[in-house]
Amino acid sequence: MRDQKIRGAIGLCARAGKLACGDFAVKRSVQMGTAWLVLIDERAAEGTRKRLQYLCGTCGVPYRELPASVEAAVYAGKSNCLLFAVQDENLAKLVCNAYGDETKDRSAEEGVQQ
């Protein structure tokens, strides 16, 4: 059930055009301050995961690990993609709710302007 909610939320983000996919796009989104949530597939290489977790930590962007069973790339319309950045605050909250948790309001903490 949880996997279905995550799939639906990722698909909605992709249809809305608010999902960055791939290493370069995700890193750029985080560095430019347009990412509200980063999703890292558990099948991503260990070095890639650590690098993105560090980047998210320094930029104040929350991240979540995607279980392999979610098959996020299929629902995002991208093949073989393991890294995603949600670029809308409300959609990021939707994905976090699908996980069963809440994301922090990073704009209030860090003064990030959209």
Phi, psi and omega in degrees: 000315180297319179298322179296320179294319179295316178302313180298318180294319179293318177298320178295318177300317181294316180294330179280351181077023183245032181230115175272135183236137177101161185301305184297313182297320180291313179300316180296318179298318179294314182293327180277351177085017180263351180272132176257339180201136177249134178245124182242118178294139182294346177276355178293152180299148182303316179297320178296316179299313181297319181296316179290323178297320177295314180299316178297320179296319181286331181264356177075031179255125178291152177224157177225149175272133177266126174295147180299332182293342181289328182052055186300325182300322180295317183282341175272351180082017180239138178264141176060031178257131184243354182234135182221148174231125177274127188251026177220134184298314182291323177292325176296320177295322178298315179296317179296322177295326177295328175284337181097020178220175181247145174264151180285154175277097185289337180292327179285327182284319190245358180070031180286131180256141178263000000 
